[in-house]
Amino acid sequence: MEIKKILLGSLIVLTSQAMMAQMDASIKLNEVMTRNESSLIDEYGARNAWVEIANISHSTYNIRGMYLTTDRSVLDKKMSVPERVSRMSKIPNGDIRTNLSGRQLIVLQLGSSPAQGSLHLSVKVNATEPTWIALYNGNATQLIDSITVPVLNPNQSYARISNNGTAADWETKSADRVTPGIWNVTSVSESKVEKFKREDPYGFGMALMAMGIVFFCLALLWITFSLFGLLMRHLDTAKKVAQQQPIKPITKTVEKTMEVGHKTGVILQEGLKTKGIDREVYMAVIGMALKQYEDDVHDVESGIITIKPRETGWDDEYTQMTHFHEPVLPTTSTAPRIPTGPEMR
């Protein structure tokens, strides 16, 4: 049973230490001003030295009960905790602003009186010499973060620009670049519309761009329709040529030429194989092929119909008049014949 209690207690201690280590890595000194003449003003209109503390993580941590100091003697590990606490200033409880959410900042007044507010600390600052400032945990035994601030001109600050853990992480910022309560390195994103307005306040660029786009579209349409019209004209011409009569005999001539050429090639190849034997026979065959070619090629007709007139007599007037009448034949008379000459005797 006691073994279980010991294991449980060890687990709780290890877990708390891990959480404290994570918190210690998330809380950083972010910006310090040791000589404030025209910068930040407190609730009473006074200008004090100040320090900015940042929560660089995305979790919430409360820094109440932590200690700030500028006395290097607290680095002595042999110093007792009460003695170390007496040389530090404690961040008081009871102020919701000490509960830092993810990526949140807080500014504490230095060299002031805690009676003036929960964010006022009595940490001594000497602006005429480099100032070492440190942040300790609530037990006043573990150093969370520290930095040595060089001698600064009035209203300058010493600010963190990265979290690599080296001296190059800090830089001196001029009075116009001091940012209490704001992250020291900020990325300002400007939209394309805002950038265009800034670069072209009178709209001349916009007008030229719009006109250019319109003329470009018109030119593209003109080119497209011109090419389409040219293509259609060529298609009409090709159709007219294909419909003409000479195409057929010409095609037939080409086919016969290819046939004769093929036959000639075969004959020549066979002649080479026989080394000239029966050459007269081959020549006769070629002559017959050429004769057949000449006989099969027809003249190209002109496509004009010629009508030769021929007399048929279909419009003869006499034929029309007698076509429906019988001919008049001579008739024989039956009257008594009168005798003449000797018969009268």
C-alpha positions in Angstrom: 0.0 0.0 0.0 2.8 2.4 0.9 4.6 1.5 -2.3 1.5 2.6 -4.3 1.4 5.9 -2.4 5.1 6.5 -3.1 4.6 5.7 -6.8 1.6 8.0 -7.0 3.4 10.8 -5.2 6.4 10.4 -7.6 4.1 10.5 -10.5 2.4 13.7 -9.3 5.8 15.4 -8.7 7.1 14.4 -12.1 3.9 15.6 -13.8 4.0 18.9 -12.0 7.6 19.3 -12.9 6.9 18.6 -16.5 4.1 21.2 -16.5 6.3 23.7 -14.8 9.0 23.1 -17.3 6.6 23.6 -20.2 5.3 26.8 -18.6 8.8 28.1 -18.0 9.6 27.5 -21.7 6.4 29.5 -22.7 6.9 32.6 -20.6 9.5 35.1 -21.9 10.8 38.6 -21.4 9.8 40.3 -24.6 10.7 44.0 -24.4 12.4 46.4 -21.9 12.6 50.2 -21.7 15.0 51.6 -19.0 14.7 55.3 -19.9 11.1 56.4 -20.5 10.8 60.1 -21.2 7.9 60.3 -23.8 6.8 56.7 -24.2 4.3 54.7 -22.1 2.3 56.6 -19.4 0.7 54.8 -16.4 -2.6 55.5 -14.7 -1.2 58.4 -12.8 0.4 60.2 -15.7 3.9 59.1 -14.8 6.5 57.6 -17.1 8.3 54.7 -15.6 10.7 52.1 -16.9 8.8 49.0 -18.0 9.1 45.4 -19.0 6.9 43.4 -21.3 6.3 39.6 -20.6 5.0 37.4 -23.4 3.3 34.0 -23.5 4.7 32.6 -26.7 2.6 29.4 -26.6 -1.0 28.8 -27.5 -2.0 27.7 -24.0 -3.0 29.8 -21.0 -0.6 30.4 -18.1 -0.9 32.6 -15.0 2.2 34.4 -14.0 0.9 35.6 -10.6 3.4 34.8 -7.8 6.4 35.0 -10.1 9.3 37.3 -9.3 11.2 40.0 -11.2 14.6 41.3 -10.2 17.6 43.4 -11.4 19.9 42.2 -8.6 22.5 39.7 -9.9 23.3 38.5 -6.4 20.3 36.2 -6.6 22.2 34.0 -8.9 24.2 32.7 -5.9 22.9 29.2 -5.4 24.0 29.2 -1.8 21.7 32.1 -1.0 18.7 31.1 1.0 15.2 31.4 -0.5 14.0 34.1 2.0 17.1 36.2 1.2 16.5 35.8 -2.5 12.9 36.7 -2.2 13.8 39.9 -0.3 15.8 41.0 -3.3 13.0 40.5 -5.7 9.6 42.0 -6.5 6.6 39.6 -6.6 3.9 39.8 -9.3 0.8 40.1 -7.1 -2.3 37.9 -7.2 -5.8 39.1 -7.7 -5.4 40.7 -11.2 -7.0 38.9 -14.1 -4.5 40.5 -16.5 -1.8 38.2 -15.1 -3.6 35.2 -16.6 -2.0 35.2 -20.0 -3.9 33.3 -22.7 -2.1 32.0 -25.8 0.1 34.7 -27.5 -0.8 37.4 -25.0 1.4 40.1 -23.6 1.5 42.1 -20.4 3.4 45.3 -19.5 4.7 45.8 -15.9 5.8 49.2 -14.5 9.3 49.1 -12.9 10.8 51.4 -10.3 7.3 52.2 -9.0 5.2 51.6 -5.9 3.0 48.5 -5.7 0.5 50.6 -3.9 -0.3 52.3 -7.2 -1.5 49.1 -8.8 -1.1 45.4 -9.2 1.1 45.9 -12.3 3.5 48.3 -10.5 6.7 46.7 -9.1 9.5 48.2 -7.0 12.2 46.7 -9.2 15.1 49.2 -9.3 16.4 50.3 -12.7 19.6 52.3 -13.4 19.4 53.7 -16.9 23.0 54.9 -17.0 24.5 51.4 -17.0 23.6 48.0 -18.4 20.7 46.4 -16.6 20.3 42.7 -16.0 16.7 41.7 -15.5 15.4 38.2 -14.6 12.2 36.4 -14.2 11.9 33.6 -11.5 9.2 31.1 -10.8 6.9 31.3 -7.8 9.4 29.5 -5.6 12.1 32.0 -6.3 14.5 29.2 -7.1 14.2 28.6 -10.8 15.3 31.2 -13.4 12.8 31.3 -16.2 14.3 34.0 -18.4 16.8 36.8 -18.2 18.5 39.4 -20.4 21.1 42.1 -20.0 19.8 45.4 -21.4 22.5 47.7 -22.8 22.5 51.4 -22.1 19.7 52.9 -24.2 19.0 56.4 -25.4 15.7 58.0 -24.2 12.6 56.2 -25.4 14.6 53.3 -26.9 13.7 49.7 -26.1 15.5 46.4 -26.1 13.2 43.9 -27.8 13.1 40.2 -28.6 12.8 39.4 -32.3 13.1 35.6 -32.2 13.2 32.7 -29.8 16.5 30.9 -30.7 18.0 31.4 -27.2 20.9 33.5 -28.3 21.9 37.2 -28.0 21.0 37.7 -31.6 17.4 37.2 -30.6 17.3 40.8 -29.3 17.8 44.2 -30.9 17.6 47.9 -30.0 14.5 49.6 -31.3 14.3 53.3 -32.0 11.6 55.4 -30.3 9.3 55.2 -33.3 9.4 51.4 -33.4 8.7 50.7 -29.7 5.7 48.5 -29.3 4.5 48.0 -25.7 1.7 45.6 -25.6 2.2 44.5 -29.2 4.4 41.8 -30.7 7.7 43.2 -31.7 7.8 41.4 -35.0 4.5 41.8 -36.9 3.7 40.9 -40.4 1.4 43.3 -42.1 -0.5 41.8 -45.0 -1.8 44.2 -47.6 -4.5 43.1 -50.0 -4.1 43.5 -53.7 -6.9 46.0 -53.8 -5.2 48.2 -51.1 -1.9 47.9 -52.8 -3.4 48.9 -56.2 -5.1 51.9 -54.5 -1.8 53.0 -52.9 0.2 52.7 -56.2 -2.5 54.1 -58.4 -4.5 56.7 -56.4 -5.9 58.5 -59.4 -7.0 55.5 -61.4 -4.9 56.1 -64.5 -3.4 52.6 -64.4 -6.9 51.1 -63.9 -8.2 53.0 -67.0 -5.3 51.9 -69.2 -5.6 48.4 -68.0 -9.3 48.3 -68.8 -8.9 49.8 -72.2 -6.0 47.4 -73.0 -8.2 44.4 -72.0 -11.1 45.7 -74.2 -8.8 46.2 -77.3 -7.1 42.9 -76.8 -10.4 41.1 -76.7 -11.6 42.9 -79.9 -8.3 42.1 -81.7 -8.7 38.5 -80.6 -12.2 38.3 -82.0 -11.1 39.9 -85.3 -8.3 37.4 -85.7 -10.7 34.5 -84.9 -13.4 35.5 -87.3 -10.8 36.3 -90.0 -9.3 32.8 -89.8 -12.7 31.3 -89.7 -13.8 33.1 -92.9 -10.6 32.2 -94.6 -11.1 28.5 -93.7 -14.7 28.6 -95.0 -13.6 30.2 -98.3 -11.0 27.4 -98.8 -13.6 24.8 -98.0 -16.0 26.3 -100.6 -13.2 26.3 -103.2 -12.3 22.7 -102.5 -15.9 21.7 -102.9 -16.2 23.4 -106.3 -13.1 21.8 -107.5 -14.2 18.4 -106.3 -17.5 18.8 -108.2 -15.9 19.5 -111.5 -16.0 16.8 -114.3 -12.3 16.6 -115.1 -11.6 15.1 -111.7 -12.7 11.7 -112.7 -10.6 11.1 -115.8 -7.6 12.7 -114.1 -8.0 10.3 -111.2 -8.4 7.4 -113.6 -5.3 8.5 -115.5 -3.3 8.6 -112.3 -4.5 5.1 -111.3 -3.6 3.7 -114.7 -0.2 5.3 -114.6 0.5 3.7 -111.2 -0.7 0.3 -112.6 1.6 0.6 -115.6 4.5 1.6 -113.4 3.9 -1.3 -111.1 3.8 -3.7 -114.1 6.9 -2.2 -115.6 8.7 -2.5 -112.3 7.7 -6.2 -112.0 8.9 -6.9 -115.5 12.2 -5.1 -115.0 12.8 -7.1 -111.8 12.1 -10.4 -113.5 14.3 -9.3 -116.4 17.2 -8.6 -114.0 16.7 -12.0 -112.5 16.8 -13.7 -115.9 19.8 -11.6 -116.9 18.3 -10.2 -120.1 16.7 -13.3 -121.4 13.5 -12.8 -123.3 14.1 -9.1 -123.5 11.9 -8.8 -126.6 9.0 -10.4 -124.9 9.3 -7.8 -122.0 9.5 -5.0 -124.5 6.4 -6.2 -126.2 4.5 -6.5 -122.9 5.5 -2.9 -122.0 4.3 -1.7 -125.4 1.0 -3.5 -125.0 0.6 -1.9 -121.5 1.3 1.5 -122.9 -1.2 0.9 -125.8 -3.8 -0.2 -123.3 -3.2 2.9 -121.3 -3.6 5.2 -124.3 -6.8 3.4 -125.3 -8.3 3.6 -121.8 -7.7 7.3 -121.4 -10.7 9.3 -122.5 -10.8 12.9 -123.6 -11.9 15.3 -121.0 -15.4 16.4 -121.8 -16.2 20.0 -121.7 -19.6 19.5 -120.1 -21.4 21.3 -123.0 -24.2 19.5 -124.7 -24.2 20.0 -128.5 -27.5 19.3 -130.4 -27.2 18.8 -134.2 -30.5 19.7 -136.0 -32.1 17.0 -138.3 -35.0 17.6 -140.7 -38.0 15.4 -139.7 -40.8 17.1 -141.6 -43.0 17.2 -138.5 -43.9 20.8 -139.3 -44.7 20.4 -143.0 -47.8 22.3 -143.8 -49.0 19.9 -146.6 -48.8 17.0 -144.2 -50.8 18.8 -141.7 -53.5 19.6 -144.3 -53.8 16.1 -145.8 -53.3 14.1 -142.6 -57.0 13.8 -141.9 -58.5 13.8 -145.5 -58.9 10.8 -148.0 -57.4 11.4 -151.5 -59.9 12.1 -154.4 -59.7 9.2 -156.9 -61.1 9.4 -160.6 -64.5 7.8 -161.0 -66.0 5.8 -164.1 -69.1 7.3 -165.8 -72.1 5.1 -166.6 -73.9 7.5 -169.1 -74.5 6.2 -172.7 -71.6 6.8 -174.9 -72.4 8.9 -178.0 -71.0 7.3 -181.2 -68.7 9.3 -183.3 -67.2 9.0 -186.7 -67.8 5.7 -188.6 -69.9 4.4 -185.8 -72.6 6.9 -186.8 -72.9 5.3 -190.1 
